[in-house]
Amino acid sequence: MDSAAREQSGELGIYESFPFPVAQINDDDVLRIQQLEQDLGVVLVAYEGGEG
């Protein structure tokens, strides 16, 4: 679906205004990231928002 179609269907989200691609992550991804943070001893910072 292209941007024009998304605008008309009301699916145009806040991410469309960002100048960089934003990935959608699910709960499994969050758990993987948390495990990675523990393994590396770091905290990965990400913007949390959108659907879900």
N, C-alpha and C positions, 0 to 999 in steps of 0.2 A: 504494500500500500504506500503510495507516495504522500508527500507532505500536504498537498492540496486535498486529497481524499481524507486524510486524518483531520485536517482543520474542519472540514464539513461534517465529519462524524463525531466531532467533539473529543477525539482521542489525542489531540495535540497537548502534550504535557509540558511541564516546566523544563524538562531536559532538552526540549527542542531549542531553547534559547542559549544553551551552553555551546561554546565554540569547539567542544571536544566530545568524542563519543562517550556515552555512559552505559555501562553494562548493568543488566538486571541480574540481581543475585537472589538465590533462594536460601532456605534454612540450612541445607547441606553445605552450601558455599560458606555461609557464616561460620559453621562449625569447623570447616577446613581451615578457614582464615584464623580462627581462634587457636586451633591446634598449632598452626604455623607460627603464630605469635609466641606461643609458649616455647616451642622448639628453638626459636631464634632469640627469644628474650627481648622482643621488641613489640611495639604496638603500632599496627597499621591504621592510619587515619583515613576514613572515607565518609562521604556525605551520605546520610541515610534519609531516604525520602521516596516519593513516588508511590506507585501502587504496592499493595501488600501490607 
